[in-house]
């Protein structure tokens, strides 16, 4: 089902089983609402899929928030866009009648960064998250309460866009907020491969079994 209501152009695919979770799918720079649907199905073929398109255009490429340079984020825009996305998710839960308590996010690159921002600014919104090639979105003044929230953080040892120390700092921030972080280092770069999709699938199966 395609939609332009609820403030974001998006796709919603209903769950294939009554007890299945919902996956919020957030694409990378230059992607759209269709990009991560196959990944969502690989992560959990039963899940409902909610996939919005980022509203910010950078040289014609959709993103979820502005940046000033590569790796340098427009903090004010990031915060505002994160709140806007949270509102969209809450309205979508009502519109499509899915359980917000079983909502897991899966984001890649720019999409993973705004998922990290959602975790820090709206700690009760998500039941868990899969972060593929994420960076620290910002340094919070005080750590939020993410007690028990499971987070899978996949990083590439050869990633030219995300320095290893940035990944380690994001994992530390989430752990300081009491999230249950799994940091999975992969040998590759900024792209994602089938091995870590399978690892994320296995992690998600375990994480959703407790919700």
C-alpha positions as CSV (number, residue, x, y, z in Angstrom):
1,X,0.0,0.0,0.0
2,X,1.4,3.4,-1.0
3,X,0.6,6.6,0.7
4,X,1.2,10.3,0.8
5,X,-0.9,10.9,3.9
6,X,0.6,11.1,7.4
7,X,3.1,13.8,6.2
8,X,5.6,11.4,4.5
9,X,5.4,9.6,1.1
10,X,5.6,6.0,2.3
11,X,4.8,2.4,1.7
12,X,3.1,0.1,4.2
13,X,2.9,-3.6,3.7
14,X,0.7,-5.5,6.3
15,X,2.0,-8.2,8.5
16,X,1.8,-11.8,7.2
17,X,1.1,-13.2,10.7
18,X,-1.0,-11.8,13.6
19,X,1.9,-11.9,16.1
20,X,4.5,-10.4,13.8
21,X,6.3,-7.1,14.6
22,X,6.4,-4.0,12.4
23,X,9.6,-2.9,10.9
24,X,10.2,0.9,10.3
25,X,12.6,1.0,7.3
26,X,14.7,4.1,6.8
27,X,16.8,4.3,3.6
28,X,20.2,5.9,3.0
29,X,21.0,9.0,1.0
30,X,19.5,8.8,-2.5
31,X,17.1,6.0,-1.6
32,X,13.3,6.1,-1.4
33,X,10.4,4.3,0.2
34,X,11.0,1.2,-1.9
35,X,14.7,0.7,-1.3
36,X,14.7,-1.3,1.9
37,X,11.5,-3.3,1.4
38,X,13.5,-6.3,0.2
39,X,15.8,-6.0,3.2
40,X,12.8,-5.8,5.5
41,X,11.5,-9.1,4.0
42,X,14.9,-10.7,4.4
43,X,15.0,-9.6,8.1
44,X,11.5,-10.9,8.8
45,X,9.2,-12.3,6.1
46,X,6.2,-12.1,8.4
47,X,6.6,-8.5,9.6
48,X,4.6,-5.4,8.6
49,X,6.8,-2.9,6.8
50,X,6.5,0.8,7.2
51,X,8.9,2.7,4.8
52,X,8.8,6.5,4.5
53,X,10.8,8.6,2.1
54,X,13.1,11.3,3.5
55,X,11.9,14.8,2.8
56,X,15.3,16.6,2.5
57,X,16.9,16.8,-0.9
58,X,20.6,16.9,-1.3
59,X,21.5,17.5,-5.0
60,X,18.1,15.8,-5.8
61,X,18.8,12.8,-3.5
62,X,16.3,12.2,-0.6
63,X,17.7,12.2,2.9
64,X,16.0,12.3,6.4
65,X,17.9,15.5,7.6
66,X,20.4,18.1,6.3
67,X,24.1,17.9,6.7
68,X,26.6,20.7,6.4
69,X,29.4,18.4,5.0
70,X,30.0,14.7,4.9
71,X,29.8,13.5,8.6
72,X,28.8,17.0,9.8
73,X,25.1,17.2,10.6
74,X,22.8,20.2,10.8
75,X,21.9,19.6,14.5
76,X,18.8,21.8,14.5
77,X,17.4,20.2,11.4
78,X,18.2,16.7,12.7
79,X,16.3,17.3,15.9
80,X,13.3,18.8,14.2
81,X,13.2,16.0,11.6
82,X,13.5,13.4,14.3
83,X,10.5,14.8,16.1
84,X,8.6,15.0,12.9
85,X,9.4,11.3,12.1
86,X,8.3,10.2,15.6
87,X,5.0,11.9,15.0
88,X,4.5,10.2,11.7
89,X,5.2,6.8,13.3
90,X,2.7,7.4,16.0
91,X,0.0,8.4,13.6
92,X,0.9,5.5,11.3
93,X,0.4,3.0,14.2
94,X,-3.2,4.3,14.5
95,X,-3.8,4.5,10.8
96,X,-2.6,1.0,10.0
97,X,-3.5,-0.5,13.4
98,X,-0.2,-2.1,14.3
99,X,1.1,-2.6,17.8
100,X,3.5,0.3,18.6
101,X,5.0,-1.9,21.4
102,X,6.3,-4.3,18.7
103,X,7.9,-1.6,16.4
104,X,11.5,-2.2,15.4
105,X,13.5,0.1,13.2
106,X,16.0,-0.9,10.5
107,X,18.0,1.9,8.9
108,X,21.0,2.2,6.6
109,X,23.5,5.0,6.6
110,X,21.5,8.3,6.8
111,X,18.5,6.2,7.8
112,X,20.4,4.5,10.5
113,X,21.6,7.9,11.8
114,X,18.0,9.2,12.2
115,X,17.1,5.9,13.9
116,X,19.9,6.6,16.4
117,X,18.5,10.0,16.9
118,X,15.0,8.5,17.5
119,X,16.5,6.3,20.2
120,X,18.1,9.3,21.9
121,X,15.2,11.7,21.6
122,X,12.2,9.3,21.8
123,X,13.5,6.4,23.9
124,X,10.1,4.8,24.3
125,X,9.1,4.9,20.6
126,X,11.0,1.8,19.4
127,X,11.1,-1.7,20.8
128,X,14.5,-2.2,19.2
129,X,16.6,-1.2,16.3
130,X,19.0,-2.5,13.5
131,X,21.6,0.2,12.7
132,X,23.5,-0.5,9.5
133,X,26.5,1.9,9.2
134,X,25.3,4.4,11.7
135,X,27.2,7.4,13.1
136,X,26.8,9.4,16.4
137,X,23.9,11.7,15.5
138,X,24.7,14.1,18.4
139,X,26.0,14.1,21.9
140,X,23.0,14.2,24.3
141,X,23.2,16.4,27.4
142,X,21.8,13.6,29.5
143,X,21.6,9.9,28.5
144,X,17.9,8.8,27.8
145,X,16.5,5.7,29.5
146,X,16.8,2.9,27.0
147,X,16.7,0.2,29.6
148,X,16.7,-3.2,28.0
149,X,16.1,-1.8,24.4
150,X,18.0,-4.2,22.1
151,X,20.1,-2.6,19.4
152,X,22.1,-4.3,16.6
153,X,24.9,-2.1,15.4
154,X,26.7,-3.3,12.2
155,X,29.9,-1.5,11.2
156,X,32.5,-2.1,8.5
157,X,36.2,-2.3,9.4
158,X,37.0,-0.6,6.0
159,X,34.2,2.0,6.0
160,X,35.6,5.2,4.6
161,X,32.5,7.2,5.8
162,X,32.2,6.1,9.4
163,X,35.4,6.1,11.4
164,X,35.7,3.1,13.8
165,X,36.0,5.5,16.8
166,X,32.7,7.0,15.9
167,X,31.0,3.6,15.8
168,X,32.6,2.8,19.2
169,X,31.3,6.1,20.6
170,X,27.8,5.4,19.4
171,X,27.8,2.0,21.0
172,X,29.1,3.6,24.2
173,X,26.4,6.3,24.2
174,X,23.7,3.6,23.8
175,X,25.1,1.5,26.5
176,X,25.3,4.5,28.8
177,X,21.6,4.8,28.2
178,X,21.2,1.2,29.3
179,X,20.4,-0.2,25.8
180,X,21.4,-3.8,25.1
181,X,23.9,-3.3,22.3
182,X,25.3,-5.9,19.9
183,X,28.2,-4.4,18.0
184,X,29.0,-6.5,14.9
185,X,32.2,-5.6,13.1
186,X,32.2,-6.7,9.4
187,X,35.3,-6.8,7.2
188,X,33.8,-4.6,4.4
189,X,33.2,-0.9,3.8
190,X,30.0,1.2,3.8
191,X,28.0,-1.3,1.8
192,X,26.1,-4.1,3.5
193,X,26.4,-7.8,2.5
194,X,24.3,-10.9,2.8
195,X,26.3,-12.2,5.8
196,X,25.3,-9.3,8.1
197,X,21.7,-9.3,6.8
198,X,21.6,-12.9,8.0
199,X,23.2,-11.9,11.3
200,X,20.7,-9.1,11.7
201,X,17.9,-11.5,10.9
202,X,19.0,-13.9,13.5
203,X,19.4,-11.1,16.0
204,X,16.0,-9.7,15.2
205,X,14.3,-13.1,15.6
206,X,15.8,-13.4,19.1
207,X,14.9,-9.8,20.0
208,X,11.3,-10.0,18.8
209,X,10.7,-13.2,20.6
210,X,10.7,-11.3,23.8
211,X,8.2,-8.5,22.8
